[in-house]
Amino acid sequence: MSKSESRNRTALLPSIRCLPEERDAIRQKATDAGLSLGAFMLRCAMSRKIVPQTDHKLIMELSRLGGLQKHLFTQGKGIGSKEYSEVLQELKKAILRIDQRFD
């Protein structure tokens, strides 16, 4: 947002009543998106796209751990394959949750 656009934003909206859990969830989503609470609420209300500031280091670490888990599975000749499979599935779900947080 340009400085001139931000200076033109002088109108205020009244406070919004919500449950504490809703407030916490909205604050968390704003934080995850890298936006202030006001900017997040304005983008939601105006149906503007919210691009999450996903922690790429976290995704890379989860991917690395999945690769290590897969390596251990192949080296162990499938011993305990159910447990390995469950861990790999959970890692994949975690990556997808991070990736789709704001879809």
Backbone as ProteinMPNN parsed JSONL, in Angstrom:
{"seq_chain_A": "MSKSESRNRTALLPSIRCLPEERDAIRQKATDAGLSLGAFMLRCAMSRKIVPQTDHKLIMELSRLGGLQKHLFTQGKGIGSKEYSEVLQELKKAILRIDQRFD", "coords_chain_A": {"N_chain_A": [[0.86, -1.17, 0.0], [0.622, 2.177, -0.862], [2.035, 5.215, 0.505], [0.382, 7.43, 0.193], [-2.102, 6.231, -0.181], [-2.459, 5.015, 2.295], [-2.618, 7.251, 3.935], [-5.037, 8.273, 3.118], [-6.854, 6.626, 4.25], [-8.911, 7.224, 6.474], [-11.326, 6.773, 7.682], [-13.065, 5.115, 10.292], [-14.128, 1.962, 11.594], [-16.68, 0.654, 13.774], [-16.089, -1.221, 16.811], [-15.879, -4.814, 16.824], [-17.876, -7.383, 18.043], [-17.114, -10.534, 19.417], [-16.539, -14.022, 20.188], [-14.072, -15.025, 22.624], [-12.537, -17.167, 21.624], [-12.93, -16.943, 18.897], [-11.779, -14.455, 18.413], [-9.104, -15.053, 19.063], [-8.531, -16.951, 17.073], [-8.818, -15.415, 14.741], [-6.841, -13.488, 15.135], [-4.605, -15.197, 15.058], [-4.715, -16.109, 12.415], [-4.278, -13.7, 11.064], [-1.682, -13.125, 11.917], [-0.357, -15.358, 10.842], [-0.632, -14.734, 8.178], [0.977, -12.602, 7.998], [0.021, -10.045, 8.41], [-1.406, -7.024, 9.804], [-4.017, -6.981, 12.263], [-6.159, -5.31, 11.513], [-5.633, -4.906, 8.739], [-5.887, -7.526, 7.845], [-8.613, -8.095, 8.454], [-9.856, -6.179, 6.816], [-9.086, -7.044, 4.255], [-10.353, -9.535, 4.205], [-13.068, -8.756, 4.387], [-13.369, -7.311, 2.039], [-13.104, -9.214, 0.164], [-10.549, -9.739, -0.833], [-7.523, -11.227, -1.975], [-5.628, -13.216, 0.231], [-2.398, -13.74, 0.875], [-0.573, -16.158, 2.328], [2.228, -15.954, 4.539], [4.088, -18.263, 4.419], [6.179, -20.366, 6.299], [8.923, -21.261, 4.831], [11.198, -22.615, 5.609], [10.235, -24.346, 7.54], [8.572, -26.027, 5.999], [10.517, -27.178, 4.343], [12.028, -28.542, 6.249], [10.147, -30.407, 7.194], [9.818, -31.849, 4.84], [12.4, -32.858, 4.565], [12.542, -34.507, 6.834], [10.578, -36.354, 6.129], [11.86, -37.563, 3.944], [14.033, -38.746, 5.243], [12.648, -40.539, 6.871], [11.519, -42.191, 4.922], [13.862, -43.263, 3.864], [14.805, -44.732, 6.093], [12.76, -46.597, 6.203], [13.139, -48.072, 3.8], [15.694, -49.078, 4.248], [15.238, -50.655, 6.448], [13.891, -52.747, 5.394], [11.116, -52.744, 5.338], [10.287, -53.474, 7.85], [8.109, -53.029, 10.504], [6.354, -51.605, 8.944], [3.804, -50.458, 9.043], [3.939, -48.502, 11.04], [5.912, -46.801, 9.96], [4.577, -45.97, 7.671], [2.417, -44.577, 8.772], [3.739, -42.415, 9.984], [4.868, -41.138, 7.738], [2.506, -40.426, 6.395], [1.397, -38.609, 8.209], [3.349, -36.589, 8.173], [3.049, -35.727, 5.527], [0.392, -34.786, 5.624], [0.754, -32.642, 7.402], [2.382, -30.916, 5.91], [0.615, -30.323, 3.81], [-1.432, -29.026, 5.245], [-0.141, -26.708, 6.06], [0.419, -25.577, 3.602], [-2.135, -25.109, 2.557], [-3.397, -23.339, 4.217], [-4.767, -20.879, 3.93], [-6.61, -21.246, 1.929]], "CA_chain_A": [[0.0, 0.0, 0.0], [1.417, 3.394, -0.936], [1.838, 6.129, 1.635], [-0.789, 8.285, -0.048], [-3.298, 5.421, 0.057], [-2.613, 4.806, 3.734], [-3.053, 8.531, 4.514], [-6.44, 8.491, 2.773], [-7.683, 5.73, 5.063], [-9.183, 7.952, 7.71], [-12.595, 6.333, 8.273], [-12.943, 4.018, 11.258], [-15.307, 1.122, 11.818], [-16.858, 0.357, 15.204], [-15.553, -2.494, 17.295], [-16.628, -6.019, 16.475], [-18.019, -8.314, 19.17], [-16.935, -11.94, 19.061], [-16.114, -14.87, 21.292], [-12.61, -15.022, 22.789], [-11.923, -18.168, 20.737], [-12.96, -16.378, 17.55], [-10.762, -13.401, 18.414], [-7.789, -15.692, 19.018], [-8.368, -17.586, 15.763], [-8.631, -14.347, 13.756], [-5.491, -12.947, 15.37], [-3.632, -16.173, 14.585], [-4.734, -16.084, 10.948], [-3.622, -12.456, 10.645], [-0.254, -13.328, 12.16], [0.125, -16.323, 9.849], [-0.616, -14.064, 6.877], [1.936, -11.505, 8.06], [-0.739, -8.802, 8.32], [-1.997, -6.52, 11.041], [-5.394, -7.445, 12.415], [-7.011, -4.454, 10.696], [-5.407, -5.203, 7.318], [-6.453, -8.851, 7.599], [-10.067, -7.981, 8.465], [-10.25, -5.417, 5.638], [-8.943, -7.913, 3.082], [-11.427, -10.539, 4.252], [-14.354, -8.105, 4.112], [-13.397, -6.842, 0.654], [-12.859, -10.411, -0.659], [-9.237, -9.656, -1.468], [-6.697, -12.414, -1.76], [-4.694, -13.19, 1.352], [-1.28, -14.625, 0.561], [0.091, -16.477, 3.587], [3.685, -15.9, 4.616], [4.41, -19.6, 4.903], [7.56, -20.573, 6.714], [9.5, -22.222, 3.897], [12.152, -23.452, 6.351], [9.443, -25.393, 8.184], [8.172, -26.977, 4.964], [11.714, -27.91, 3.926], [12.394, -29.467, 7.329], [9.193, -31.511, 7.156], [10.16, -32.663, 3.673], [13.646, -33.566, 4.895], [12.201, -35.577, 7.774], [9.877, -37.374, 5.353], [12.874, -38.278, 3.18], [14.766, -39.604, 6.181], [11.745, -41.616, 7.269], [11.434, -43.102, 3.78], [15.151, -43.962, 3.813], [14.811, -45.729, 7.168], [11.827, -47.648, 5.815], [13.747, -48.944, 2.787], [16.837, -49.756, 4.867], [14.713, -51.634, 7.396], [13.188, -53.763, 4.596], [9.682, -52.732, 5.601], [9.957, -53.911, 9.211], [7.302, -51.991, 11.146], [5.905, -50.759, 7.839], [2.61, -49.706, 9.403], [4.38, -47.317, 11.772], [6.573, -45.912, 9.005], [3.537, -45.437, 6.804], [1.65, -43.599, 9.547], [4.562, -41.218, 10.155], [4.935, -40.477, 6.441], [1.206, -39.822, 6.121], [1.241, -37.437, 9.072], [4.224, -35.547, 7.639], [2.414, -35.221, 4.313], [-0.768, -33.996, 6.05], [1.247, -31.394, 7.997], [2.819, -30.055, 4.808], [-0.577, -29.859, 3.098], [-2.142, -28.063, 6.1], [0.595, -25.44, 5.998], [0.29, -25.063, 2.244], [-3.524, -24.738, 2.264], [-3.915, -22.639, 5.393], [-5.673, -19.776, 3.61], [-7.436, -21.537, 0.741]], "C_chain_A": [[0.901, 1.226, 0.0], [1.109, 4.286, 0.261], [0.604, 6.991, 1.432], [-2.085, 7.511, 0.193], [-3.524, 5.239, 1.551], [-3.054, 6.102, 4.421], [-4.519, 8.814, 4.232], [-7.371, 7.608, 3.588], [-7.918, 6.369, 6.43], [-10.469, 7.504, 8.398], [-12.35, 5.139, 9.185], [-14.246, 3.241, 11.332], [-15.451, 0.884, 13.311], [-16.254, -0.999, 15.558], [-16.46, -3.652, 16.913], [-16.684, -6.917, 17.709], [-17.88, -9.738, 18.666], [-16.55, -12.714, 20.32], [-14.599, -14.812, 21.426], [-11.902, -16.013, 21.856], [-11.87, -17.656, 19.299], [-11.888, -15.299, 17.407], [-9.372, -14.001, 18.275], [-7.516, -16.322, 17.659], [-8.097, -16.537, 14.684], [-7.243, -13.732, 13.907], [-4.414, -13.892, 14.831], [-3.56, -16.184, 13.066], [-4.048, -14.833, 10.418], [-2.108, -12.576, 10.807], [0.341, -14.26, 11.117], [0.248, -15.689, 8.462], [0.402, -12.927, 6.84], [1.278, -10.141, 7.952], [-1.149, -8.331, 9.708], [-3.435, -7.035, 11.095], [-6.341, -6.627, 11.534], [-6.882, -4.74, 9.206], [-6.013, -6.552, 6.954], [-7.976, -8.779, 7.5], [-10.562, -7.232, 7.219], [-10.161, -6.278, 4.379], [-10.031, -8.985, 3.054], [-12.758, -9.91, 3.838], [-14.478, -7.676, 2.652], [-13.117, -7.981, -0.335], [-11.559, -10.311, -1.454], [-8.424, -10.885, -1.102], [-5.746, -12.196, -0.583], [-3.611, -14.216, 1.034], [-0.542, -14.916, 1.864], [1.605, -16.367, 3.47], [4.159, -17.216, 5.229], [5.886, -19.703, 5.229], [8.172, -21.668, 5.847], [10.531, -23.129, 4.581], [11.413, -24.618, 7.008], [9.027, -26.454, 7.17], [9.368, -27.816, 4.527], [12.139, -28.924, 5.003], [11.441, -30.655, 7.377], [9.476, -32.437, 5.974], [11.421, -33.483, 3.926], [13.361, -34.742, 5.832], [11.449, -36.705, 7.07], [10.847, -38.203, 4.538], [13.681, -39.217, 4.063], [13.911, -40.792, 6.625], [11.632, -42.653, 6.166], [12.724, -43.918, 3.646], [15.224, -45.057, 4.88], [13.888, -46.897, 6.837], [12.476, -48.608, 4.824], [14.938, -49.7, 3.36], [16.385, -50.845, 5.824], [13.914, -52.733, 6.718], [11.708, -53.867, 4.976], [9.296, -53.214, 6.988], [9.251, -52.75, 9.914], [6.699, -51.054, 10.11], [4.662, -49.939, 8.179], [2.997, -48.415, 10.123], [5.054, -46.318, 10.845], [5.535, -45.21, 8.129], [2.734, -44.349, 7.521], [2.436, -42.302, 9.713], [4.64, -40.447, 8.843], [3.617, -39.783, 6.091], [0.983, -38.566, 6.96], [2.124, -36.289, 8.611], [3.596, -34.906, 6.403], [1.206, -34.347, 4.665], [-0.335, -32.646, 6.62], [1.683, -30.417, 6.915], [1.616, -29.491, 4.061], [-1.357, -28.835, 3.919], [-1.456, -26.705, 6.044], [0.354, -24.787, 4.648], [-1.114, -24.532, 1.952], [-4.18, -23.921, 3.356], [-4.94, -21.571, 5.058], [-6.487, -20.026, 2.36], [-8.901, -21.533, 1.086]], "O_chain_A": [[1.847, 1.3, 0.785], [0.086, 4.142, 0.93], [-0.137, 7.256, 2.379], [-3.055, 8.066, 0.709], [-4.66, 5.303, 2.02], [-3.798, 6.048, 5.401], [-5.18, 9.508, 5.005], [-8.58, 7.842, 3.6], [-7.215, 6.086, 7.401], [-10.684, 7.818, 9.569], [-11.533, 4.267, 8.887], [-15.329, 3.798, 11.153], [-14.461, 0.909, 14.041], [-15.955, -1.81, 14.681], [-17.661, -3.478, 16.705], [-15.661, -7.178, 18.342], [-18.443, -10.108, 17.636], [-16.276, -12.133, 21.37], [-13.906, -14.572, 20.438], [-10.809, -15.738, 21.362], [-10.904, -17.897, 18.575], [-11.181, -15.241, 16.401], [-8.558, -13.531, 17.48], [-6.399, -16.24, 17.149], [-7.249, -16.741, 13.815], [-6.555, -13.488, 12.915], [-3.436, -13.451, 14.227], [-2.474, -16.26, 12.492], [-3.317, -14.897, 9.429], [-1.349, -12.172, 9.926], [1.412, -13.991, 10.573], [1.119, -16.059, 7.674], [0.66, -12.354, 5.781], [1.888, -9.188, 7.467], [-1.231, -9.115, 10.654], [-3.99, -7.469, 10.086], [-7.223, -7.187, 10.883], [-7.881, -4.81, 8.491], [-6.588, -6.706, 5.877], [-8.566, -9.335, 6.573], [-11.575, -7.612, 6.633], [-11.057, -6.245, 3.536], [-10.566, -9.302, 1.992], [-13.488, -10.478, 3.026], [-15.576, -7.681, 2.095], [-12.918, -7.741, -1.525], [-11.485, -10.746, -2.604], [-8.622, -11.495, -0.051], [-5.146, -11.132, -0.433], [-3.883, -15.413, 0.939], [0.056, -14.011, 2.446], [2.181, -16.657, 2.422], [4.571, -17.274, 6.387], [6.732, -19.179, 4.505], [7.967, -22.856, 6.095], [10.713, -24.278, 4.178], [11.911, -25.744, 7.026], [9.12, -27.65, 7.45], [9.247, -29.029, 4.359], [12.561, -30.035, 4.681], [11.876, -31.789, 7.579], [9.384, -33.658, 6.096], [11.499, -34.653, 3.549], [13.883, -35.84, 5.637], [11.658, -37.878, 7.377], [10.688, -39.42, 4.44], [13.976, -40.347, 3.675], [14.405, -41.914, 6.739], [11.648, -43.855, 6.433], [12.684, -45.112, 3.352], [15.655, -46.175, 4.599], [14.195, -48.047, 7.151], [12.377, -49.825, 4.985], [15.169, -50.852, 2.991], [17.076, -51.849, 5.994], [13.319, -53.569, 7.397], [11.125, -54.951, 4.937], [8.109, -53.352, 7.285], [9.746, -51.623, 9.914], [6.546, -49.858, 10.358], [4.487, -48.839, 7.656], [2.439, -47.354, 9.841], [4.795, -45.117, 10.932], [5.618, -44.006, 7.887], [2.414, -43.318, 6.929], [1.873, -41.214, 9.598], [4.494, -39.224, 8.838], [3.62, -38.677, 5.551], [0.441, -37.576, 6.47], [1.702, -35.133, 8.65], [3.613, -33.684, 6.255], [1.017, -33.286, 4.07], [-0.973, -31.626, 6.36], [1.388, -29.225, 6.995], [1.598, -28.31, 3.717], [-1.89, -27.876, 3.361], [-2.122, -25.671, 5.986], [0.114, -23.582, 4.565], [-1.261, -23.592, 1.171], [-5.406, -23.827, 3.407], [-5.889, -21.369, 5.816], [-7.013, -19.075, 1.781], [-9.741, -21.758, 0.215]]}, "name": "protein", "num_of_chains": 1, "seq": "MSKSESRNRTALLPSIRCLPEERDAIRQKATDAGLSLGAFMLRCAMSRKIVPQTDHKLIMELSRLGGLQKHLFTQGKGIGSKEYSEVLQELKKAILRIDQRFD"}
